[in-house]
């Protein structure tokens, strides 16, 4: 398996009539430079190789750190936003950071990049960002871009050859039919490559709507593996390009089925399908064989994508679109192959849904302490527990619910008990103990509920570590008393 950090970003693509697919693989210095800035500024989901390469260089001095600080300060004004009308579970939207990422792919130089991003942040921040970027660009050129450019150009040529061999246009048509997607008329799919130095480690790849960012290591000659990753990211774009009515229909098909595994399967669907199509089907098209190693660096997605692959391949070969039969079979696949998954903290904490009392531990600390022990794909956090906004958040989702509070604030649970029968059923039990504790259980539909009663930051840290050690919910002993 190629060791790659994959970032999922959902960008709306307007539904327009199908057109002949065009893919363009290009290299972009400014895009590589923007990734470099993001990486050395401490943004998550970027390659540690690039960060380490910079930190160990002669350019990691006080002057450069000051420029990085100016970049970080300017980025604080980059807001995010959601697109209206889409299922909330899809989290369709974007942020200014994403728009910068996309525009960097098409920018000829730094001045062009600056022009393309005018108005995306306050003028003062924009000016400071690009003043600092202008100073950092020569560092990137000397440290990474110039030494890698010749090899990167050859890498691009090899990828184009593999894409032609695998008949990427035909693969794309099959994938469009499978996802039931609409693709904008005459909209090419642009894949931008940028270099990652070194000989081993994780590169970074991300789906950006009708564009894609792929970091490649010059010493890596696994072009077929990179092609699989490219197609994987392309599939994320097709998933987000499904018509709105189909998105609601698909969500309803999953969540209305009477199975404890339906919500978990739906959560795994986007990444699982992209992995089955990209790292499985596309890789096979390029090599003539199935990848025998791990397909994804997440045990649940890896297992699900491999288990669902025969079903995906059948639908692709028959030019079928995801339907209710596919939904039912995919849920059955998860239940059969990963029957204990609903009890595992590592699984359901990936989509963190947390309500807290707003007094015991602050949101930032809760987020940081949780992310130190568990991998999170998304997080929704709100406080206090008894507000209308929080109650709406926790009742409109099927995700595992974490509730953090102190003994003195456990009255906030009463509002929750009025909305959720499971909480009402266990309220007396939850309020009966004064000690710090973690209470974990599943309701009759397989939804996990985690109640964490602590008195301070240290208590919450103990709670998170206790869950990490326990690994899964013990239905016989729901309470873990923290000492």
N, C-alpha and C positions, 0 to 999 in steps of 0.2 A: 504494500500500500504506500502511495505517496503521502508523506507527512505534510499535510497542508491545513492551515487554519482557514476554515470556510465561514464567510460572513454572509448572513442572510439579510437583505434589505428589500422591502416590498415597495415597488414603484408602480403606479398606475399607468397602464398602456391603454389608450382609448380603443374600444372595439370597432374596428373597421374591416372591410372585406378582406379576405385572405389574398395574399400576393405571393409571388415567387420569392422564396427565401434567399437572402444574400448575407453571407458572412464575410466580415473583413477582419483579418488578424493584422494588427499593427503594433509598432513600438512607439512609445511616447516618453520623451525625456521629462516633460513637465508633469506627467502623471506619476512617473517614478519618483520625481522630486517631491510631489505632494505627499505620496506615501511615506517618503523619508521624513518629511516634516512631522507628519502625524505620529510616526514611530518614535522619533527622538523627543517628541513633546509628551510622550507617555500615554498616548491613546491606546486603549485595549484592542485586542484582536489583530495585532500586527506582528510581523516576524521578529522574534527575539534575536535572530542572527544579525539583522540590520542594526538593531539597537546596540548589541554587543560590539559590532564592527566599528560603530561610531564611538562608543564609550572608550574603546581601547586605542583610538586614534589620537594623533597629535592635535586634532581640531577640537577635542573635548576640553576646552579651556574656559576661563571666566567670561571672555567676550562672547563666545558662542552661547554659553548658558544664559547670558543676558538676552540675546536675540531669541532664544527658545522661550524664555519667560514672557517676552513681548508677544510671541505667537500664541502662547497659552492664554494670556490675558485677552487677546482679541477674539479667540475662539469661544470665550465665555458668552458672547452675544449671539452665538449661532443657535437659533431656536429649532424645535421640531414641530411637526404638525401632522394631522391625520386627514385622510381623504373621506369626504362624507359619502354615506350611502352603502358602504361595504360592511360585511359581517365583522363585528368587533373581534372575533377570534382570529381574523386574518391580519389584524394590525397593519392595515394598508396606510401608508403615509411616507413621509420623507423628512429630512431636516436639511439645514443649510450646509452642514458638513458633507452630506451626500451630494448636494448640488455642486459643491466645489469639486468633489471627486469626479463627477461626470464631466464637468467643464474642463478639468485638467486633461482629460483624454483627448479633447479636440483642440487644445491650445497649442499654437505654434511656438510661443515663447512666453516668458514671464509677463511681458506687457500685455499680450493677448489674453492671458489668464486673468490678469487684473481687470481688463475691460469686460470680459465675459461675466465677472462676478460682482460688478458694480451694483449696489442696491441690495445685495444679499445680507449685508451687515451694516451697522452704522458707519458713516463715512470715516470717522476718526479711527475706529477699529480696523477698517479696511485699509486705510493708509498705513497704520502701524504694522499690520500683518504683512503687507507687501514690501515695506521698507526692511523689515527683518528678513523676509524671504529672499530679497535681493542680496543680502549679505551672506545667507546660508547657501544659495545656489552654487557658487564656486566650490564650496566644500563638497557638495554632492557630486559635482562633475569630476572633481579630482579623485574623490574617494571611491565612487561606485560607477557612475555612468561612463566616463571615458575609458577606464580599463575594461569595461564589460561590453561596450557597444558592438564590436566586431563579432564576438561570440553570440550576443543577443540577436543580431541580424541573421546569423546562421541558424540559430534556434528557431526563429520565426519561419525560415524556409522549410525546415524539417517538419514543423507543425502543419504547415500548409500541405505538404506532401502526404502526411498521415491523414489529414482531413479529407483530401481527395480520394485516397485509398478507401477510407471508411464510408465514402459517399455521404458526406455530412448533410447535403441538401435533402436527400431521401430520408435520412434519420430524422431531420427536423420535421418534415411533413408527417411522418409517423407519430412523432411526439406531439405535434399540434393536434392531430386527430385524437390521440389518446387522452390528452388533457382537456379537449373540448375548447381550446383557446381561440381567441380572435387575435390576429396580429396586424398592426397598422400597415396600411397599404404603402408599398415601396420603402418600408422601414428596414434598413440593414441592421444586422446584429454586429456590433463592433466589439472586438476582443482586444484589449490593450495589454501588452506584455511589458514587464519592467524587470530589471535584473536584481537578483539577490546574491550577495557574495558568499563565499564559503563552499564547503564540500558536503556538509550534512546539517540537518536541522529542519525546522518547519518553515515553509514559505506561506504566503497568504494569498487567498483568492476570494473574490466577492462578486455577487450578482448585483448589478446596478440598473435594473430596468432593461432597456434596450442596449445596454453596454455591459461590459464585464472586465474586471481587473484580475490579472493573473501574474503573480510573482513567480519567476522561474530561476532556478539555480543553474549557473553556467556549467557546473561540473556534472549535472544530471543529464543523462542521455535517454531517460525513459520518456520518449516523446509520446508513445501510446498512452502511458499513464497520465501525462499532462493533458492529452486530448480528452481522455475520460473525465478529467476534472473540468475542463472547458465545457463539455456537454452537460455535465452535472449542473454547473452554474446557469447555463442556458435554460435548463428545465425549470429552475426556480422562476425565471422570467415568464415562462409559459404558464406556470401555476398562477402567478399573479395577474396574467393576462386573460384568465378565464372571465367570461361575461359575469356581471354582477348577479344576475338571476341564477346562473349556474353555481356560483359560489354559495349563495343561500341554499340552493337545492342540495348541494353536496354536504353542507354543514347539517342540514336537517336530516339527511339520510343517515349520517353517522350518529348524531346525538339523540335521535328519536328511536333508534333501535334498542330493544330491551337486552342490553349486554353490559356487564360491568367493564368490559374492555373497549367499548365504543369510543369513549372520550380519549383514552390513551392512544388508541389507533389513530384517531383524527389528529392528535398532537404530533405523532410521528410521521404523518402522511407526507408532508411537503419534503422533508429531508430524506425520508425513506424512498420515495418515488424518484427523486433526483439522483440518489445514489444507485438505485437499481437500473435506471436508464443510462446514467453517465458512466459510473464505475463498473457497471455490469454490461448492459447491452451495447453501448457505444464502444467500450473497450474491446468487447468480443468482435464487433464489426471491424475494428482496426487491426486486430491480431489473429482472429479466427479461433480464439479460445477464451474461456472465462478466467478472470483474475483469481488466482488461487489464494492470495493473501487477503488480509483485512481490507475492507472497502472504505471504512470510515473509522475515525478515531474516537468514536462513542459506542460503547458496547451495545446499547439498546438499538441505535440506528443501524449499526453494522449487522446485528442479528436479524432485525426486521427486514432490511433491504434484501439480504440474501434469501430469507425465507419467502418473501413475496415475489422474488425474481421470476419464478416459473409462470406465475399469474400475469405479471407485467409483460413478459415475453409473449405469452399467448395473445394478449390484447393487442400488442403492437403488430404481431404477424397477421392478425385478422382485421387490422385497421378498426378496432373497436374503441369506443370512448368509455371512460370511467362511468359505471352505472351502479344501480343498487346491488346487482349480483356481485360486482367487484367489491363494493363496500362490505357486504356480508362476508365474503371470502377473506378479505384482508383482516377483518376483526377476528375471524376464526383462526387465521394464521398466527396472530399475536397471542391469542389465548392458548393455542396449542404449543407454540414454541417458547413462550416466555410467561408461563402461567403465574409465576410469583412476582411479576413486575409491579403490580399495584401496591405491594407492601414495601417497596424499596425506596428509601429516602433519595438515593442518587437519581432515581427515575423521575419522581414527581416534583422534586425541588428545581428541576430544569425550568419549569414554568412557575416561578414564584408568585403566589398570590398571598399578600400579607396585610392584615389589619393590626394596628397596635394602638395602645392607649394614649400616645403622644406625650407621655410624661416620663416613663421609665427609661427607655432607650430611644435615641433619636433615629430618624430614618436613615441617615447616612451611615451611622454605626451599624445598624441592623443589616444594611445592604453589604457593607464591607466585610463584616464578620461572617456573614453567610457565604459570600463569594470566595472567602479564603478556604473554606472546606468543601464547597459544592459548586459544580458547574451550573451556570444559569444561562438559558437561552433568551428568556424574557423575565420581566418582573413588573408586577403591579402592586404598589404599596400605598396605603392610605391610613389616615388617622384623624380624629379618634375613632374608636370602634363603633360608637353609637350614633354617628352622623348619617344623614340620608345618603350622602355620596358614597361613604364606605359600605353601607348596607346594600346599595345598588350594585357596587362592584362585586361583592362577595356572593350575591344571590343570582347574578346574571352569568356566572361562570360555573363550569364543571371541574375546574382545576382544584388541586389540593389546596386547602385553606390553612394558613398559619395565622394564629392569633397570639399576640404578645402583650402581656399585661402584668401588673404587679398585684399582690394580694389586696392592697388598698384600693385598686381600681377595678376589681373584678365585677363591680356593679355594671360596668359597661357591657358585660356579656349578656345582660338581660335583654337589651335591644336586639342583639343577635339571635337570642333564643326565640324571639317573637317572629323572626323571619325564616329560621332554619329549624325544622323539627328535630334533627339530630342534636343540635345544641340544647334545645329545650329538654330533651330526654336526659341529657347528661349534666345539666346546669348545676344541680345540687351537688353532684359529685365533684365538679370542677371547682366549686366554691368552698369545698369542705376542708381543704388543706392550706396551711399557712406556709409550709416549706416551698422553696423553689422546686419546680418540677417541669417535666415534659409529659404531656398526655397525648398519645397517638392512637388513632383508631380509624377504621373504614366504616362508612355507612352502608346501607343495604344495596346501594347502587355502585359501590366500589370507590366512592370519593373519599380521599384521605382528609382527616381533620387533625391538625397538630396544635395543641394549646400549650403555650410556654409561659409559665408564671415565674417571673424573676423580679429581683429588686433593683438590679443595676446592670451596667455593661458586663461586668465580670460574670454575673449569673447567666446572661445570654450567651456569652462565649462558652461557658460550660455546657449549656443546653445544645448548642450547635455541635460541639465536639462529642457530646454523648450520643447524638443521632448518628454522627459519622462512624463512631465506634460500633454502635448497635447494628448499623447497616439497614435494618428493616423493622417494620412495625411488628411487635409481638402481640397478637390478638388476645393471648392469655394474660398478659401483664401490660396493660395500657400505660400505667404510670411509671416513669423513671424519676425517682427523687434525686435531686442534685445536691451534692455535699461539697 
